[in-house]
């Protein structure tokens, strides 16, 4: 058993079309898991964004929206989003930053 606080992790900075994401990864292997702090007024990441892994996003603090340019979901604290492999998507925030927990898995 091991305890790690997010303040002990040096975040990876992910640049977006507009704005930034601070990525606090606790696992960065075949399965990736960690917290993402999406800064306010961000449109992230750069286009077109997709990856071969499936992804689950859990919203800790919102609001934010996720879109695939066809459908857009308005998200708030407590919402989950499930993305299939290679599904294009990106996230936008407004005046408030958002915080999510995400897992990418094969």
N, C-alpha and C positions, 0 to 999 in steps of 0.2 A: 504494500500500500504506500502511496506517495501523495502528498498534498503539495499543490503549487497554486499560488495566487497569481492572478493575471498581472499584477504589478511587478512580478518577478520575471516576466517574459518581455523580451525586447520585441516590439511589434514590427512586422514587415509592413512597409507602406506600399499600397497599391494605388496607382494613379488612375483616374478616370478620365472620361471626356471632359468632365468638369468635376473638380473636387477630389477627395482622397478617402481611402479606407485604411484603418489601422487593423492589421490582422494579427491576432494573438493565437498562434497555433500551439496546441498542446500535443497533437499527434500530426506528424507530417511524413507519412509513409504510404503504403497502399491505400489505407484509409486515412483521410485527413479530417481533423476536427479542431474547432477553435471558435473563438469569439471574434466578431467583426464589428468595429465601431465605424459606422458610415457617417462621415462628417456632414454637417448641415449644408444644404444647397448643392448636393453632389449628384452626379449622373455617372454611375460607375458600373463595371470597369469600362475600358475602351471597347468599341464595337469591332467586329461582331464577336460576341463572347459566347463561347460554348466549350464544353470539355467532355472527354469520354466517360467520366464518372457520373453516376447518379448523384443527386444532392438533396439534402433535407435542410431547410432553413426554419429555425424557430425564432420568432420575434420576442426579444426580451423587453425592448423599449422602442416604441414607434412614435409617430407614424412614418410610413414609407410606402413606396409602391414598387412592384416588380412587373416588368412587361417583356413580352417577346415580340413586340411591334404589331401583334394582332390582338392579343388580349392583355388587359392591364388589371392587376389585382391591387386593391387598397388594403394595406396591412396595418395591424395594430398589435400591441402587446398581447401575447398568448396565441397568435396565429402561427400555423405551420404552412410551409409550401414544400411540395414535392416536385422535383424536376427530373425528367428522364435524361439518360445519356444523350449528349449532343443536342439538347434542346437550347436554342438561343434564348438569352435573357440578359437583362440588366436592371439595375435598381436606381431609383431616384428618391432623394429626400428633399424636404422643404426647409423651413426655417429652423427646424430642430434636428439634432443628430439622432441617429437610430443605432440600436445595438441588437445584434442577432447572434445566435449560436448556429453554426453550420457543420454538417458532416458530408463529406464526399466519399463515395464508396463504389466499388466495382459493380 
